[in-house]
Amino acid sequence: MAGKKRTANYELLRSLAMAMVILLHFLSRSGRLVELDEPLSPERLVGTAVEAFSLMAVNTYVLISGYFGVKSAFKPTKAVALLCRIWFYALLVPAALMLAGMPTAFSDQGVYGALQYLFPIETEHYWFATSYFMLYLLTPALNGAVRGMTQKQLQITLAGLMVLFCGIKSFCPVAFAFDRYGYDLPWFICVYLLAAYLGRFGCSFLEKWGWPLYIGSAAGSFGVNLGMYFLREKGECFRYYFTVPFHYNFVLCLTGALGLFYGFARVSIKEGWLAGVIRRLGALSFGVYLLHEHVDLRGKWYGWLKVLVNPGGNPGMGYFLLELISCTGILFMAGIAIDWLRGRLFQGARRVLGKTPLARELKKLDGYFALK
């Protein structure tokens, strides 16, 4: 909330969630996941287990926003800052690659490639950033609804949404045209509303059983995925359901995120320099995503880093773990460093532009949404 420090334990969770996102992308790009038509290997089994314990990262990120967002005021200036942050990476990366003489979406796709830089929200340059930005624009309506409804009204509303977007698909062995696997704004709205409800009313069960719920949900997702691998020859329904445990709107992915969120409620971080560093990392973590998932980088960074950390392309568990830890660490720290520089540039720009008529009008808009 305005005027209060960010909660250090949840800023640590925010950073951890972003590291989990990198892990997910590393596992996908490195081919270290159990695949239906590929033989099992120790690396694939470990990779899929890591995926199962990391997949709730996206839901967790949205849970943090909803839990604290319902207690905060919407700010048009923050929406503009978020959009400018997305634009910063969308435009900076291709400019740097062009200067280095490397191919970009513009050089490969022409005008359409350029449109992905200029209109990152409209083209879904980043699917997560698009949904996250649109979700923030909707928070005045969502927060107003949550604050104005009774607990029972919210429970009934959430039950209906969860059955529609999560419950049915989690147990049905066929794909629905309606289902986007949680990679969209409607699912983010569901998760945000759930988190906002918890922010208002809490949940004693989750407060007590957070860590067991997280571990059990992740282990359950891994078990279901592996079970479907062995049943894949029994029919197409098993082949489809093989992927379901790793959809963001799968019930265990949601319960795992809730468990992780409430598990971190018990993490105590003493005030001091460490808490300050953690808060800063949490605030910068979104830049990690915007850097490594840029359309010009998402298909390239693994190849570049593999040459750096495993130039011989050596197989085996040890090299797999070396790549996993190194790629995650390098991408995370590079993203944090670049976003720190972006923050300094934006801070300077705010000092210069903060006195302009446009900036004053934006600040006036903030006042219309101030909490009373």
ABEGO torsion letter per residue (X at the ends): XBGBBBBAAAAAAAAAAAAAAAAAAAAAAAGABBBAABBBBAAAAAAAAAAAAAAAAAAAAAAAAAAAAAABBBBAAAAAAAAAAAAAAAAAAAAAAAAAGBBBAAAAAEAAAAAAAABAAAAGABAAAAAAAAAAAAAAAAAAAAAABBAAAAAAAAAAAAAAAAAAAAABABBBAABAGGBBAAAAAAAAAAAAAAAAAEBAAAAAAAAAAAAAAAAAAAAAAAAAAAAAAAEAAAAAAAAAAABAABAAAAAAAAAAAAAAAABBBBBEAAAAAAAAAAAAAAAAAAAAABAAAAAAAAAAAAAAABAAGBBEAAAAAAAAAAAAAAAAAAAAAAAAAAAAAAAAAAAAAAABAAAAAAAAAAAAABBX
